Amino acid sequence: MIEPWVLITFAAALAQSFRFMFQKQLKTAGLSTAGATFARFVFAAPFVVAGAAFYAGQSGQGLPQMPPVFWVHVFVGGTSQILATMCVVALFSHRNFAVGITFKKTEVLLSVLIGYLVLGDGMSWLGLTAVLIGLGGVLLLADPPQAKGPWRKRILNRAVALGLTSGVFFGFSGVSYRGASLSIVDGDTFYRAIVTMAFVITFQLVSMWIWIVWREAGQIRAVFAAWRVVSLVGLFSMIGTICWFTAFTLQSAGYVNAVGQVELLFSIVIGALVFGEKISLREWQGLILLTFSILLLVLIG
């Protein structure tokens, strides 16, 4: 029987694929990287906060006691996720949708290391082997399809830098969200997840709003002008984030992020059907390695 956290992670990955699809559309429609990133929070935040308040009230659990370390995790996780999302949105200008999503999956290896150092989360040798196989797939994808010259120079490009940077920040955000949820002593799993999510997304909305007003004031108007697509970004962001937070509360970030690589398969379908993108032979080889690592991790998780 498949564990609940696996199914929840699959749902999170599917919702996140749709969210990035709409963010790519916003980016190509003229929004800046910061504007397309801000779109994720502006419509989702009110619904998440209302949902958390409703669930807390209906379940009779109220507002939990949050230790100081909770706020540290909220700040680190929220900031890291903003920066990671900006890197992925910027990456879409350099590589196709499926490959862009694949680069962000370097978070898997990084979240294993960060989770071990920060929270003491472990991973078996077989699990680590599966993650390393996935890393081999990432290296194949790092090589642009039409590039020429020495292999070492071909993989040292802006797309790779953005992808690896996003992986670092997503790794920190996943571990921080798990740490924040676990620091809340009272309440059921979903309660701790949605309360953490409400505080994180409120912090992200306020900080992004301040940044854009300061640096790119015109983007506020542009985001609301594109409200149809922006509302879809917010909807799928909310669904995905609820699922991610719940999964991180149930299982270590390393395993959740590893299984979450199923997002790559969703991104291939979206890239082909929505954006008319084609995948090269080398990119298929990288995706196959990553898919194999996902299946292995599901079996041993």
N, C-alpha and C positions, 0 to 999 in steps of 0.2 A: 504493500500500500504506500502510495506517495505521501510524504510528510506534508502537513498543511503549509509550512513555510515555503516549500517548493512551489506549490500552486499559487500562493500569494505573490511570490517573486515573479512567476510567469505573468500574472496579471499586471504587476508593476512595470515589467519590461514592455509589455504590449502598450500600455497607456503612455509610457515614456517615449516609445517610438512614434506614436501619433503626435505627442507634444512637440518633439523635435521636427517632425514633418511640417507642422504649422509654423514653427519658428523659422525654418528654412524659407518658407514662403514669405514670411515677414521680412527676412533679411534680403531676399531677392526683390521685394517690393519697395525697398528703399529705406527701411529702418536701419539705424545704426546697430552695431553689436550690442551696445548697452540698452538700446531701445527694445530690441528683440528679446533680450534677457529680462528686462523689466516687465514685459508683457506676461511673463510667466506668473508673476506675483499679483498684479494689480486686480485681477478679477477673482483669483483663487483665494486670496487671504480672507476676505469677508466671510466666504462660505465655510472655510476651515475653522475660523474662530467661532462662528455661530454653531457649527456642528459639534465642536469640542464642548462649548458651553451647554448645548442641548443634551449631549450624552452624559456629561458630568451631572447635570441636574436630574435627568430621568433615572440614572442609575444610583442616585443618592450618594455619589462619591465626592461631590464638591471640588474645591480647589486643593490640590495636594501640597504637601510640604516639600519645597525644593531646596536642596542644599546648595552651597556656593559653587560646587563643582558642576552642577546642572547648568548654571549660567555661563561657565567657561566653555562647556561643550556646545551650548547654543551659539555662542559667538564664533567659536572656531568652525563648527559645522556649517552654520549659515553663511559665513564669509567665504569659506572654501567652496561651497556649492555655487555661489554667485560667480566666483572667478572661474570655476570649472565650466559652467554653462556658457560664459562669455567666450572661453577658448573654443568650445565645440561649435558655437554659432559662427565664430570667425573662421574656423576650419572649413566650413561648408563652402567658402569662397575659393578654396584651393583643391579640394578633393570631392568626389561624389558622396552622396548621402550614406550609402552602406559603409564605405571605407572611413568616412568621418566618424560614424558611430563606433566602428571597430577600434579606432585609435583610442577613444575614451576608455575602452575596456582594459587598458593597462592598469586601471584602478584595482583590478583583481589581485595582482601580485602585491601592489603597494598596500592594499587594505589588509592583507595577511600580515605583512611586516608591521604596519602601524598598529593593528589590533593586538598583536603579540606584545609590542613594546608598551602600549598605553593601557590595555585592558587585560592582558594576560591570556587572550584567546589563543587557542592552539589549532594546528592542522596536522593531519597524519602525513607520513611520507608519501603515501599513494596520492593523497590530495595535493600535496606540493608538486608531485610529478605531473599531475593533470594540469596544474596551473602553469608549469614550465612549458608543457606542450602548447598551451594557449599562447604563451609568449612567443614561441616559434612562429605561430600564425601571424602575430602582430609584426614581427620582423619582416615577414614576406610582404605584408600589406604596406609596410613603410616605404618600399621601393616603388616609385611612381611607374606606371605601365610603359610610358614612352621615353623614360629616362635613359641616357647613355653615359658611359664612363665608368670609373671604378665604383664598385658596389658601396664601399664605405662613404664615398662622397654623395652618392645618390640618395642615401637615407638621411643625410644631414641636411634637411630642408625645413622651410617654415611650417609645412603641414605636420611634419613629425614633431617639431618643437611644440606646436599648439596641442597636438594629440597627447604627448607625454605629460605636458603641463596639466592638461585637464585630468589625466589619470591620477596625478599626484593629489590634486585638490579634491577629486571625487573620493579618493581613498581616505583622506582626512575627514571628509564630510560624513561618509558612511560610519566610520568608527566613532566619530563624535556623536552622531545621532543615537547609536547604540548605547554609548556611555551616558548620554542625557536620559534616555528612557530607563536604563537600569538604575540610575541614581535616585529615581522616584520609588520610594519603598512601598507605598500603598497603591492599591488599585489593580484592576485586571490588565491583561496585556494590551488590549485595544485602547483602554483608557489612558495608559501611560504613553502609548504611541501617539494618539491624537492630541493629547495635551502638549507633549513635546513639539509636535508638528505645528500647533497653533502659535506657540511662542517663537519658534524658528521663523515661520513664514511672516509673522508680524515684524520681526527684526529685519528680515530681508526686504520687505516692502518699504519700510521707513528708510533704511539705509540706501536702497537703490533710488528712491524718490529724491532724497537729499542730493545724492551724487548727480543725477540727471539734471535737476534744477540748477545745480552749480555749474556743470560742464556742458550739458546739451539740452538746454531748456526747451528747444523746439520739438524734441522727441516726445515730450509728454503729450502734446497736441497730436502728433503723428500716431502715437499708440492708440489714443482714444478714437481717432479718425478711422483706424482699421479695427474697430471694435468687434466685427463679426469673426474675424480670424483670431483676434486676441482673446475673445471669450472662449473659443475652442482650446486655445493654448492653456487658459486658466482651468478649464474643465478637466482636461486630461492630466494637467499638472497636479490637480487636487487628487484625482483618483490614484495616479501613480505614487504620489508622495504618501498618501495614507497606507498604501500597500507596502511601500519600501519601509516606512517606519515600523509597521507591524512585523514585517519579516526580520528587520534588524533587532527587534525586541525578542523574537523567538530563537534566532540563530546568529552565530558570529558573522561579522561583516564580510570576512574572507569567503565563506561558503555562499552567502547570499549574493555577493557581487559576482562570484564565479558562475553560479546558476543563472544569474541575470544576463549572462552573455547570450542567452537565447534571443535577446534583443537584436543581435546581428542578423538572425534569420528573418525577423520581422522587417528589418531595415532593407534587406535585399528585395523583398516583395514590394515594399513601399517605393524604393528607388526605381524599380523597373516599371511598376504600374502607374505611379504618380509623376515621376520626374523623367521617365524614359531613359534611365541610365543603364549602361552595360557594364558587366564585371569582366575584367581580363582574366586570362588563365592563371596568372600568378596570384591575383586577388582571390580567385576561387580556391586555390591551394591553401592560402592563409585562412580563409573562412572555414574550410574543411577541418583544418587542424584545430581551430577554435571550437567548432561544433563538437569534435571528438572529445575535447577537454571538458566541455559542458556535460556531455552524456556520462562521462566517467565520474565527474563530481556528483551528479544526481544519484548515480548508483551507490556511491560510497558515503554520500551525505546522510 
